[in-house]
Amino acid sequence: MSYILDSLRHLLGLTVERPTPERQSQEVKFIYERKAAERLTREHLEAIEAAHAGTAKRHRWRNRRWVTLIIVNLIFVVSFQFDVQLVEGAMTASRVIGFHFADLNSALQVSLAFKHVVLNLLIGTATVLILWWLLGGRTFCSWACPYHLIAEWAEWLHLKLAARKWVKDVRFHRELRPVLYGVFVVLALATGYTVFETISPTGIASRALIYGPGLALLWVLALLLFEVFVSRRAWCRYVCPIGLTYGLVGLTSPVRVQYKVDSCHHEGECRKVCLVPHVLDITIKGRAQDTHVDVAADCTRCGLCVDVCPTDSLTFKVKGLNRVL
Amino acid sequence: MSEQETTNRPKPPLSKVRRDQNRREFLRTLGVGVGVVGFSLAGLLPLIGAANARLRPPGALKDLLDEQRFLAACIKCGQCVQVCPVEAIHLADLLDGVGVGVPFIDARAQACDFSCDGLQCVLACPTGALTHDLNFPADTRMGFARLDRPDACLAMQGKGFKGQARGPGFAGKLRFAEVDRWTPIALADHPYDLDLCDLCVRLCPIEIRIIECAAAKPQLPGQVERVAEKIGNECPPRHAITLEPNPNGRGRMPVIQDGCVGCGVCEMVCPVEPTAIVIDIDRVTEVPA
C-alpha cells in the first residue's frame, strides 16, 4: 500500500518524507548499523567503479532499450513505406496486425473534446492499458516514445555542457506536471479541441517519422534546445501528461526495478543518471523502509540505474513471477 | 502518519535564502507553465475565420464550416492516409493549430476518386472522426463543386481537348475501370481526344457509377430517382454534374447537381490553369433518405 501511496505522491510532484524509525524493518536497521560500522575507503569504491565500467553490463539495458525503441518506431515507418500492414497508424493510435491500439492520453483528449467514445477506441484503449500495465506503465516512455530517445541524446549534450559549467540545470517544481495535466483535461473539455495533441512532441515526432517532416518539428526542436541549454529533460520531467497517465497505469504494474539495500554503497550514481531521480531517494542511506524496496511508479523502467550500479543493487523484477516459476 | 511526524519533529522555519529560492522556483515554474499552455492555446488561433478549414476525407464529421466535432474526434494517427489507394489524404501541419495531424485532401493535386469503393479511410478511422454512418460514395458530403471561372471553361467556349488532362508531368492518379478495375493509373497515362471537353463530367466518380449501374440493368419505367440497381456499389440516386446547353450560345455548360459529393475529381482534372471548377467546403446538399 505504501508503494502506491508513495508513487502517487511522486506523480503528484509531492515529496516523500524519509521513513521514521518505526516504519523501518529491523533487518534494514541492522544493515544500516553494520554499514555505519564498516565504512568503505574511497580507493575501494573507485576500484569497484573501475571494474564495473569495463564490463558488458555497463550499457546492457540501455542498448536493449534503444534497439527496442528504434525497432518499435521503425515498424510503423516500414509498415507504411512498404505497405506490409503490420502496424498502421502512428503512436497516437494504430492497428497492430488488425488489432486496435490507442494511446491512453490521446484517447483521453479525444474523448473529453468529442464527448463521445466509439467502440473501436474503447477496445484500443483497453488493449493499450492492459499491455502497458503488464509491461510497467511508464515503460512506454523509455521503451517506445520517439521523443524520449532524441531527448536522451539532448540530455547527453546537456550533461557534457554542464560538466564544463557552460550550462546549469534550471529546476522547476514537479507539481507543474499534475497541474498541467489538469489544465489540459479542462481545456479539452471546455474548448472541444484536443489542445494538448497540438503540442505533443510524441505525436509530432511519430507522425514526422512516418508521414514525413513538417513545420511542427520546429516545436520539437525548440523543446530540445530548451532541454540542452536550460533545463535537463524538462518536457518529460515537468510537463508531459502522457508520462503521468502511464505512471498511473504503472501503480500496480508487476514490472519494477528493485533496490537491495545490503549490497548498495550509496554512491548516488543511479540518481545522477535518472530521469526521475526522486524515485531513487530510497538509495540514500537511511531512506529505505526494508531490505528490498521497489522503485516507485514514476520510474520509466529505462534501466540506466541498473546499468550504472556497480554492485547489482538495482535489478529488474517481475512481481509474482518468482512464485510462478 | 504525517500528523504524528509533525508532532514528533516540528519543522524548523525556512531560512530567508531558502524562501527566496522557493519563490524564484515558483515563479520560474509558473512561467514555464504559462508558456506551454499559451503555446498550446495558440493552436486555437487558426480557427478564427476558419483559416484551417480544408477539404476533409469522406465521412468527416462536420457541419458546413464548423469542423469542431471532426477536429475533436480525430486522434491524429494517419491510418486514413495509409489506406488511401490514390494517396489523396495528407496530414495538416503546425500552421493548422489544433488541426495539426488532421487529414485533408488537396483536390487539385490529388482528389478522392473513391477507387477503394469501400471507403477505406472511413473503415480505418479508429475514433469515428470519419463517421461509419456512410456506406457508399454517394452518401458522402465533403463539399460542393462550383464553376468558378465559366469564361475559362473549355466546354463553355465550345472547345475540345486533346492530350493529357493536366499535362505530362502531373502525378495525380485515377482509377479507370476500362484500363484496370483495381489499380489507379496516372492521369498523364490516359490522354484524351475530345471534340468538346467534358472531363469534369466524364471523370466524375458519381457519374461513372450512374453509367455503370445503368449498363448493368436497363432502367425500368418509374425508376427516375435511383438510376439502376446496385452493382457492388450502391447506385447514386442523383446526378452530380451534367453538361447542359449554354444559355449564352456556343458550347455546353457544366451544371453541378444535388448529387455532388464534393470529392474534387472535377477540380483535379480540369485542364485549364487555374482550374475553372472548384470545390466549396462550406456547401453541401442533403443526402436523400
Interface residues (C-beta under 8 A of the other chain):
Chain A: E17 T20 S79 F80 E88 G89 A90 T92 A93 S94 R95 H100 A102 D103 S106 A107 V110 A113 F114 K115 H116 V118 N120 L121 G124 V170 R171 F172 H173 E175 L176 V179 L180 V183 F184 L187 T191 G192 Y193 T194 V195 F196 E197 T198 I199 G203 I204 R207 I210 Y211 G214 L215 A216 L218 W219 A234 Y238 V239
Chain B: S2 Q4 E5 N8 E25 F26 R28 T29 V32 G33 V36 V37 F39 S40 L41 G43 L44 L47 Q68 R69 L71 A72 A73 C74 I75 K76 C77 G78 Q79 V81 Q82 V83 H90 L91 D93 L94 L95 G97 V98 V100 G101 A124 P126 T127 G128 A129 H132
